[in-house]
Amino acid sequence: MNIVSSITGKESINDYKGFHKTNPALSWIMTISLFSLAGIPPTAGFFGKLFLLTAGASTGNYLLIGFAAINMVISMYYYLRIVKAMFMDVNEHPLQKISFSLFPSIALIICIIGILLTGFSGDLYSYIHELSIGI
């Protein structure tokens, strides 16, 4: 939301109601990024959280795993509130159409491709499968 808030000055979740109607591509980029932060597969964030929890379990640090799990649930709630506001809530005065110059657009596309390619990477799935066999 930093790019949007720097252009529009809007930072409240209520300001993003109906954002999908005026900015569909940007709302999908924000959604995929939020899903990655939440650790939803098949995004890069899923594997980061999976490896963190696996490392904690292998050392027997169950208190850390418990705190991490509680944190994941709480963060998922807040991330999904933003997604709900963008796609499901109605706003009489939605944010205007936002257009970027070439370089920020390329940067956003590269980031989203990286998030998704890391999630769909076959080598990562093979590695995870090897981990599950070894447990």
N, C-alpha and C positions, 0 to 999 in steps of 0.2 A: 504494500500500500504506500510505500515511501515515494515512488514515482508519481502516483496519483495525487498524494497529498502535497507534494512539492509543486505540482502544476495547479491544482484546484484549491489548495488550502483546507480541504475537508479531511478530517481524521476520524470522525465518529462512525460507528457501525451503521447508524441510521442514515448517514449520508450515502452509503453504498447500496441502499435499497433500490432495486430496479436497475442496477449498474449493467446487467447483462443486456438490457434493451438498447442502451446507447453505445456500449463498448463490449461486444461479444468476445472478440479475440482477447482483449486484455482481461476480461473476467475469467476466461478459461486458463490463461497463464497464471493468474492469481490463485485459481482453484487448484491447479496442479502443484504449484509451489506450496500451498497450504497443506495439501495432502502429503507432500514429501516431508514437510516439517512434522506432521502428525505421525508419520511412519506407516502410511498405508501402501501396501504393495500395488503395483510394481513400480515404485519410485525409489530413488536413491536413498531417501531417508529411512525407508523400511530396513534396508540392509545395515545401515549405521546403528539403528536401535537393536536390531536382531543380534549383531555382533557384540554390542555392549552388554546386552542381557546374557548372551552365551558366555562371555568372558566372566561376568559376575557369577554365573552359576557354576562355572568350572572351578572357581576359587572358593566357592561356598559362601559368598557374600550375599546372603539372602535378604538382609536388611536393605542393602543398596538396591537390590532388584525390586523389593516392595516399594521403596520410595520412587524408583523410576516408573514403575507401573502406575502408581497413583498420579504421578506427574503427567504421564502419557494420557490418562483418561481425562484429567482436568484440561490439558492443552487441547485435546480433541474436541471437547465441548466448545471452547472458545473459537477454534478454527472453523468448526461447522456452523457457528453462529454467523460468521462472515459470509460463508458460502450460501447459507440460507438467505441472508439479506440480499446478496447479489442476484440470486436466481429466482427466489420465491416471493419475496416481499415486494409490495407495490409502493411506488413513490410518485407523488404528484409532480415533483420537481427533481427528476433524476439528474445526475451529473452530466454535463455536456459531453459530446464526443471528444475524445482525447486523441490527438495525432502526434506522432513522434517524428523526429528526423531519422535519417537512415541509420546512424550508429547506435542509438538506443534500441531501435527495432531489431537490429542484428544481434545486439547483446542479449535481448530477451529471448530471441529464437534460439541462440546458442545455449543459453541456460536451460531452457525447457527441453531441448534435444538431449542435453547432458543428463538431466534428471530422469528422463524416460529411457534413454539408452542404457544407463547404468542399471535401471530396474529390469530391463528386458534382456540384459546381457546373459548369454548362455553359459559363459564361464563362471559367472557368479552363482547361477543355479547349480552347476556341477559342484562347485566348492561347498555350497550349503548342503547338498545331498551327501557329499563325503563326510561332512561334519555330523550329519544325523546318523550315518551308518556307524561312525566311530563312537557315538555316545552309548 
